[in-house]
């Protein structure tokens, strides 16, 4: 039996995307639910790695299920991703965040965008998500509040690779600040060093000296800005 499970509303398109992705290859089991009540019961019984609910099919029940999950101290750690109908008002997205969800995606649903968002919620799978090549400068603070400079060379919803001469051990937490190309407002995010490309022992020869970073403590504002930027990168590419 699969030990890693995803609870999702009974949607053939979502199921096809997941079954044609690394989620299937990595042995994730899919638990389909018909409504909010069976969704909550499945999360309670299966202890899934992720829950995906489509408001196009479940409507208000998806929000009610999300609220119930996030109110439960044992279930609240379950990442919940909510999908909005194509013609959804912005107020509905606000309702999703207010319900406690961890990510929101609007239809029409592109498979890569959906998988990127799902990976962004799963630390064990972030490294498997497609990373987009980018190039922009940034600054970051270490635990002693010392400022360092670097350059982001690839990016997705789960993290980035930072080219820098200031290297830190795996697990080190840093505070990063950057402005996405084409945006005006600076974004701030806490990150954790996931791996190191040291000049004397390169883990990946194709990458420069630097560190692979995982995003932690992401905010809805950060996720929304990053999603918008990555969409523009995909279109341009």
C-alpha positions as CSV (number, residue, x, y, z in Angstrom):
1,X,0.0,0.0,0.0
2,X,1.3,3.5,-0.8
3,X,2.6,5.3,2.3
4,X,2.3,8.7,0.7
5,X,-1.2,9.8,-0.3
6,X,-2.9,12.7,-1.9
7,X,-6.6,13.4,-1.1
8,X,-8.4,15.2,-4.0
9,X,-11.8,15.9,-5.3
10,X,-13.0,13.5,-7.9
11,X,-11.7,15.3,-11.0
12,X,-10.5,13.3,-14.0
13,X,-8.3,16.1,-15.3
14,X,-6.5,16.5,-11.9
15,X,-6.1,12.8,-11.6
16,X,-4.6,12.5,-15.1
17,X,-2.1,15.2,-14.3
18,X,-1.0,13.5,-11.1
19,X,-0.8,10.1,-12.7
20,X,1.3,11.4,-15.6
21,X,3.8,13.1,-13.2
22,X,6.5,12.1,-10.8
23,X,3.9,11.8,-8.1
24,X,2.9,8.5,-9.6
25,X,6.5,7.5,-10.2
26,X,7.3,8.3,-6.6
27,X,4.6,6.0,-5.3
28,X,1.9,8.4,-4.2
29,X,-1.6,7.0,-3.8
30,X,-4.6,8.9,-4.9
31,X,-7.7,9.1,-2.6
32,X,-10.7,10.5,-4.4
33,X,-13.5,12.2,-2.5
34,X,-17.0,13.3,-3.6
35,X,-17.8,16.2,-1.2
36,X,-16.5,18.2,1.8
37,X,-17.5,15.6,4.4
38,X,-15.8,12.7,2.7
39,X,-12.8,15.0,2.1
40,X,-12.4,15.6,5.8
41,X,-13.0,12.0,6.7
42,X,-10.3,11.0,4.2
43,X,-7.8,13.4,5.6
44,X,-8.6,12.2,9.1
45,X,-8.2,8.5,8.1
46,X,-5.4,8.6,5.5
47,X,-3.0,11.2,7.0
48,X,-2.2,12.4,3.4
49,X,0.8,14.4,2.3
50,X,-1.4,16.8,0.4
51,X,-5.1,17.7,-0.1
52,X,-6.4,19.2,-3.3
53,X,-10.0,20.5,-3.5
54,X,-11.6,22.0,-6.6
55,X,-14.2,24.7,-5.9
56,X,-15.6,24.1,-9.4
57,X,-16.9,20.8,-8.2
58,X,-17.2,21.1,-4.4
59,X,-18.0,24.8,-4.1
60,X,-18.5,26.1,-0.5
61,X,-17.9,22.5,0.7
62,X,-14.2,22.8,-0.2
63,X,-13.9,25.9,2.0
64,X,-15.8,24.3,4.9
65,X,-13.6,21.2,4.7
66,X,-10.5,23.4,4.7
67,X,-11.7,25.3,7.7
68,X,-12.4,22.1,9.6
69,X,-9.0,20.7,8.7
70,X,-7.1,23.8,9.8
71,X,-9.1,24.0,13.1
72,X,-8.1,20.5,14.0
73,X,-4.8,20.5,15.9
74,X,-3.9,17.1,14.5
75,X,-4.9,17.7,10.9
76,X,-3.8,21.3,10.5
77,X,-0.4,20.4,9.3
78,X,-1.9,18.9,6.1
79,X,-1.2,21.2,3.2
80,X,-4.4,22.2,1.4
81,X,-4.4,23.5,-2.1
82,X,-7.6,25.0,-3.5
83,X,-8.5,25.4,-7.2
84,X,-10.7,28.3,-8.3
85,X,-13.1,28.4,-11.2
86,X,-11.9,30.4,-14.2
87,X,-14.5,33.1,-13.7
88,X,-14.0,33.3,-9.9
89,X,-14.1,36.8,-8.3
90,X,-11.1,37.9,-6.4
91,X,-13.2,37.8,-3.2
92,X,-13.3,34.0,-3.5
93,X,-9.5,33.8,-3.4
94,X,-9.6,35.9,-0.3
95,X,-12.2,33.5,1.2
96,X,-9.8,30.6,0.4
97,X,-6.9,32.3,2.3
98,X,-9.2,33.1,5.1
99,X,-10.2,29.5,5.4
100,X,-6.6,28.7,6.1
101,X,-5.5,27.1,2.8
102,X,-1.8,26.9,1.9
103,X,-2.1,27.7,-1.8
104,X,-4.6,28.9,-4.4
105,X,-4.6,28.3,-8.1
106,X,-7.0,29.8,-10.7
107,X,-8.3,27.9,-13.7
108,X,-7.7,27.4,-16.6
109,X,-5.3,24.9,-15.2
110,X,-2.0,24.3,-16.9
111,X,-0.4,21.0,-15.7
112,X,3.0,22.5,-15.1
113,X,1.6,25.4,-13.0
114,X,-0.5,23.0,-11.0
115,X,2.5,20.6,-10.3
116,X,4.7,23.6,-9.4
117,X,2.2,24.7,-6.8
118,X,1.8,21.2,-5.4
119,X,5.6,20.8,-5.2
120,X,5.9,24.1,-3.5
121,X,3.8,22.7,-0.6
122,X,5.9,19.5,-0.3
123,X,9.4,19.8,1.0
124,X,10.2,16.3,0.0
125,X,9.3,17.0,-3.6
126,X,10.4,20.6,-4.1
127,X,13.7,19.4,-5.7
128,X,11.7,17.5,-8.3
129,X,9.8,20.6,-9.5
130,X,10.8,22.3,-12.6
131,X,13.1,25.2,-11.9
132,X,13.1,28.2,-14.3
133,X,16.4,29.9,-15.3
134,X,16.5,33.5,-14.2
135,X,19.1,36.1,-13.4
136,X,18.6,38.9,-10.8
137,X,20.6,40.2,-7.9
138,X,19.6,39.8,-4.3
139,X,20.8,40.3,-0.7
140,X,20.5,38.1,2.3
141,X,21.2,38.2,6.0
142,X,22.8,35.5,8.1
143,X,22.0,34.7,11.7
144,X,24.4,37.5,12.9
145,X,22.5,40.0,10.7
146,X,25.5,40.3,8.4
147,X,24.5,41.3,4.8
148,X,25.7,39.2,1.8
149,X,25.1,39.6,-1.9
150,X,24.3,37.0,-4.5
151,X,22.4,36.3,-7.7
152,X,19.4,34.0,-8.3
153,X,20.1,31.7,-11.2
154,X,17.0,29.4,-11.1
155,X,13.6,29.6,-9.3
156,X,10.3,27.9,-8.6
157,X,7.6,28.0,-5.9
158,X,9.6,25.9,-3.6
159,X,13.0,27.5,-3.7
160,X,15.9,28.9,-5.7
161,X,19.6,28.4,-6.4
162,X,21.7,31.3,-5.2
163,X,25.1,32.0,-6.8
164,X,27.3,33.4,-4.0
165,X,30.7,33.2,-2.5
166,X,29.1,33.2,1.0
167,X,28.5,29.6,1.7
168,X,26.7,28.1,4.7
169,X,26.0,24.6,6.0
170,X,22.9,22.6,5.1
171,X,20.1,23.5,7.4
172,X,21.2,27.1,7.9
173,X,18.3,29.6,7.9
174,X,18.8,33.0,6.1
175,X,16.6,36.0,5.4
176,X,16.5,36.9,1.7
177,X,15.3,40.1,0.0
178,X,14.9,40.6,-3.7
179,X,12.9,42.4,-6.4
180,X,11.6,40.2,-9.2
181,X,12.3,41.5,-12.7
182,X,9.4,43.7,-13.9
183,X,8.1,44.1,-10.3
184,X,8.5,47.1,-8.0
185,X,7.9,45.8,-4.5
186,X,10.7,44.0,-2.7
187,X,9.9,40.5,-1.5
188,X,11.2,39.1,1.8
189,X,11.4,35.4,2.6
190,X,13.0,33.1,5.2
191,X,15.0,30.3,3.5
192,X,16.8,27.2,4.5
193,X,20.0,25.9,2.9
194,X,19.2,22.6,1.2
195,X,22.5,21.9,-0.5
196,X,25.8,23.5,-1.2
197,X,27.9,23.7,-4.4
198,X,31.3,24.3,-3.0
199,X,34.1,25.3,-5.4
200,X,36.3,22.5,-4.2
201,X,33.6,19.7,-4.2
202,X,31.0,20.5,-6.7
203,X,27.7,18.6,-6.3
204,X,26.6,19.8,-9.7
205,X,29.3,20.8,-12.2
206,X,26.8,22.6,-14.3
207,X,26.0,25.1,-11.5
208,X,28.1,27.9,-10.2
209,X,29.4,28.1,-6.6
210,X,26.5,28.8,-4.3
211,X,23.6,27.2,-2.3
212,X,20.3,25.6,-3.1
213,X,17.6,27.2,-0.9
214,X,14.2,26.1,0.3
215,X,11.5,28.7,1.0
216,X,10.1,28.6,4.5
217,X,7.2,30.6,6.2
218,X,5.8,31.8,2.8
219,X,3.0,34.3,2.9
220,X,0.0,34.6,0.5
221,X,1.5,37.8,-0.9
222,X,4.8,36.1,-1.6
223,X,3.2,33.1,-3.3
224,X,0.9,35.3,-5.5
225,X,3.8,37.5,-6.7
226,X,6.0,34.4,-7.4
227,X,3.2,32.7,-9.3
228,X,2.6,35.8,-11.5
229,X,6.3,36.1,-12.2
230,X,6.8,32.4,-13.1
231,X,3.8,32.6,-15.4
232,X,5.5,35.4,-17.3
233,X,8.7,33.4,-17.5
234,X,6.8,30.4,-18.9
235,X,5.1,32.5,-21.5
236,X,8.3,34.2,-22.6
237,X,10.1,30.8,-22.7
